[in-house]
Amino acid sequence: EIVKNWRYRPNNKIALEYGKLLNRERKFDEAILILKSITTELNADWRAIYRANYLLSEIYSKLNRMDEMLRHQELCLQGNPKFPLKNMS
C-alpha cells in the first residue's frame, strides 16, 4: 500500500519524513515549519496531513504549548478518527 500511494503527492511524504527527522533531532522550530507546509497546502495528501498534525501535536506538547497541542490533536482526529492517540498527552 505504501508503494502504491507513493505516486500521490511524493513531496508531502518526503516533507513528512523530514519533519520526523527534525523532531527526533529536537529541531522543533524547523520541524514545525516543514510540517505546517504540509497541513496548509491545498490538495495535500490526506495521510500526510493527519500524520503531520499528530507530529505537530507531539512537538507542541514537548514545548508545553497545550493549546496548540490540543488543536493539532483535534485536526489529526478529523483527518483520521481511528488514529491511535495513546502517545498523545
QUIHUDA-V707152 format. One line per field, one symbol per residue. phi: phi as a letter, one per 20 degrees, with the letter a starting at -180 (. if undefined). burial: + if it has 16 or more other ideal C-beta (glycine too) atoms within 10 Angstrom, else -. A space follows every 10 residues. Layout:
BEGIN
phi: ???
burial: ???
END
This chain:
BEGIN
phi: .fffeffelg ffffffffff ffffemefff fffffffffd ffmfffffff ffffffffff ffeldfffgf fffffgfffb feffdgeed
burial: --------+- -++-++--++ -++----+-- ++-++++++- +--++-++++ ++++++++++ +------++- -++-+++-+- -------+-
END
